[in-house]
Amino acid sequence: MKIDGNITKPLATPAGEKTVRSQTPATSSGKESASADEVNLSSTGQLQAMRSSMSESPVDTAKVEAIKQAIAEGRFKVNPEAIAEGLLNDVRDLLKNQKN
């Protein structure tokens, strides 16, 4: 997928989102022209749903503290295979939930 600044018409904004545009002067070859940047801000309902789903996940504070201590002492070893497997599992879960 290629992303560039050649968008000729604005994208549709889903209900509950706000669109913010800014005019930025472009100064290529000494000439000034205005280009529009656009940012969509999600409604607070989506943020609240994310917060509640995160609060349902228990956090092992003892494990967090042990990892912090290992990092501070230089004993923490990164396991790239475990990270990759975790990311793949998360993507699988997201895709599975998206189909439902």
Secondary structure per residue as TSV (DSSP state, phi and psi in degrees):
chain	resnum	aa	ss	phi	psi
A	1	M	-	360.0	129.1
A	2	K	-	-103.8	133.0
A	3	I	-	-115.1	125.5
A	4	D	-	-142.4	177.2
A	5	G	S	-90.3	18.2
A	6	N	-	-98.0	46.1
A	7	I	-	-85.8	122.0
A	8	T	-	-92.8	-23.5
A	9	K	S	-132.6	150.5
A	10	P	-	-69.6	148.0
A	11	L	-	-78.0	154.3
A	12	A	-	-67.9	140.0
A	13	T	-	-101.4	122.9
A	14	P	-	-61.1	155.3
A	15	A	T	-59.8	141.3
A	16	G	T	87.7	-0.9
A	17	E	-	-110.4	151.3
A	18	K	E	-109.8	144.4
A	19	T	E	-108.4	131.3
A	20	V	E	-118.1	128.3
A	21	R	E	-119.7	144.4
A	22	S	E	-130.0	144.0
A	23	Q	E	-96.1	119.1
A	24	T	E	-116.6	124.3
A	25	P	E	-71.5	133.4
A	26	A	E	-100.2	131.7
A	27	T	-	-119.0	55.3
A	28	S	G	-91.7	135.6
A	29	S	G	58.3	31.1
A	30	G	G	79.0	-8.1
A	31	K	-	-96.1	147.5
A	32	E	-	-105.8	130.1
A	33	S	E	-138.6	152.8
A	34	A	E	-92.6	135.4
A	35	S	E	-124.6	144.2
A	36	A	E	-99.8	128.7
A	37	D	E	-105.2	144.7
A	38	E	E	-130.0	136.5
A	39	V	E	-129.7	132.2
A	40	N	E	-103.2	127.7
A	41	L	E	-104.6	125.3
A	42	S	-	-71.1	154.7
A	43	S	-	-70.9	159.9
A	44	T	H	-67.5	-20.5
A	45	G	H	-61.3	-41.1
A	46	Q	H	-66.5	-38.9
A	47	L	H	-66.4	-39.9
A	48	Q	H	-65.7	-38.0
A	49	A	H	-63.9	-40.5
A	50	M	H	-64.9	-42.9
A	51	R	H	-61.5	-44.0
A	52	S	H	-67.5	-37.4
A	53	S	H	-68.9	-32.5
A	54	M	H	-72.4	-35.2
A	55	S	H	-71.6	-19.8
A	56	E	T	-75.4	-20.2
A	57	S	S	-84.1	116.7
A	58	P	-	-70.3	144.5
A	59	V	-	-112.2	126.5
A	60	D	-	-85.0	93.1
A	61	T	H	-63.9	-31.3
A	62	A	H	-65.3	-39.9
A	63	K	H	-67.8	-40.4
A	64	V	H	-59.9	-45.5
A	65	E	H	-64.7	-38.5
A	66	A	H	-64.3	-39.8
A	67	I	H	-67.5	-42.1
A	68	K	H	-57.9	-44.3
A	69	Q	H	-64.4	-42.5
A	70	A	H	-63.6	-38.8
A	71	I	H	-64.5	-46.8
A	72	A	H	-60.7	-34.6
A	73	E	H	-90.3	-2.5
A	74	G	T	77.4	17.3
A	75	R	-	-95.9	-9.1
A	76	F	-	-74.0	125.9
A	77	K	-	-109.7	130.8
A	78	V	-	-85.0	130.9
A	79	N	-	-108.6	94.6
A	80	P	H	-61.4	-30.9
A	81	E	H	-65.8	-41.8
A	82	A	H	-66.8	-38.7
A	83	I	H	-64.4	-46.4
A	84	A	H	-61.8	-43.6
A	85	E	H	-63.3	-41.2
A	86	G	H	-62.7	-43.2
A	87	L	H	-63.4	-43.1
A	88	L	H	-63.0	-40.8
A	89	N	H	-63.2	-41.0
A	90	D	H	-62.5	-42.8
A	91	V	H	-65.0	-41.7
A	92	R	H	-59.8	-44.5
A	93	D	H	-62.2	-44.2
A	94	L	H	-62.1	-43.1
A	95	L	H	-66.0	-39.1
A	96	K	H	-64.2	-43.6
A	97	N	H	-68.8	-31.2
A	98	Q	H	-68.7	-33.3
A	99	K	H	-72.2	-28.4
A	100	N	-	-76.8	360.0
